[in-house]
Amino acid sequence: MTLEAGLVAERLGDRDRLTQLFDNLISNAIKYTPDGGRVEARLSGENGQVLIEIEDSGIGIPETEQEFLFDRFFRASTANAAAIPGLASA
């Protein structure tokens, strides 16, 4: 995993929820990336805003399913097809 961080002005936010968000994004990126793959996290500031990017070389989510990403309990067909257990079945 690589981390790239630029200078970013301090911002207000819910520390617990932001921690949960980053934990979920990075954990999923690692979980769904095969051995030898890459996970990159980038933090930068642009136009007075904070930009956070998490990128991986994992199995991905089909474009037709991306609209459901924020639906509660949604699992992409690629995760189901790869038989990767979710939290409920762990």
C-alpha positions in Angstrom: 0.0 0.0 0.0 1.2 3.5 -0.8 0.2 6.8 0.7 0.7 10.1 -1.0 -0.2 13.2 1.1 0.0 16.8 0.2 -0.5 19.9 2.3 -4.2 20.3 3.2 -5.7 23.0 5.3 -7.5 21.8 8.5 -11.2 21.0 8.0 -14.0 20.3 10.4 -15.8 17.0 10.3 -17.1 14.1 12.4 -13.9 12.4 13.4 -15.6 9.0 14.1 -17.6 8.9 10.8 -14.5 10.0 8.8 -12.4 7.3 10.5 -15.2 4.7 9.7 -15.3 5.9 6.1 -11.5 5.6 5.6 -11.3 2.3 7.4 -14.1 0.8 5.2 -12.6 2.2 2.0 -9.0 1.0 2.7 -10.1 -2.3 4.2 -12.2 -3.1 1.2 -9.5 -2.1 -1.2 -7.0 -4.4 0.5 -9.6 -7.2 0.9 -10.6 -7.2 -2.8 -7.1 -6.8 -4.3 -5.3 -10.0 -5.1 -1.8 -10.7 -3.8 0.8 -8.7 -5.6 -1.9 -6.0 -6.5 -1.7 -2.4 -5.5 -3.6 -0.1 -3.1 -3.0 3.6 -3.2 -4.3 6.4 -1.0 -3.9 10.0 -1.9 -4.8 13.1 0.0 -4.6 16.6 -1.5 -6.2 20.0 -1.4 -7.7 21.6 -4.5 -9.7 24.8 -4.8 -10.2 25.1 -1.1 -11.5 21.5 -0.8 -9.9 18.3 0.4 -9.6 15.5 -2.2 -9.2 11.9 -0.9 -8.7 9.1 -3.4 -8.4 5.4 -2.7 -7.4 3.3 -5.8 -6.7 -0.4 -6.1 -6.1 -3.1 -8.7 -8.8 -5.3 -7.3 -11.8 -7.0 -8.9 -13.8 -3.8 -9.3 -17.5 -3.2 -9.4 -19.5 -3.4 -12.7 -20.5 0.0 -14.0 -24.2 -1.1 -14.0 -24.0 -1.7 -10.3 -22.2 1.4 -9.2 -25.4 3.3 -8.6 -26.2 0.9 -5.7 -22.9 1.4 -3.9 -24.5 3.4 -1.1 -27.5 1.1 -0.6 -27.4 -0.6 2.7 -26.1 -4.2 2.5 -25.3 -3.9 -1.2 -22.7 -6.4 -2.4 -21.4 -6.3 -6.0 -21.8 -9.4 -8.1 -18.1 -9.6 -8.5 -17.7 -10.0 -4.7 -20.4 -12.7 -4.7 -18.9 -14.5 -7.7 -15.4 -14.5 -6.1 -17.0 -16.0 -2.9 -15.4 -13.3 -0.7 -17.1 -13.4 2.6 -18.7 -10.3 4.0 -18.9 -9.2 7.6 -22.2 -11.0 8.1 -20.7 -14.4 7.1 -17.3 -14.0 8.6 
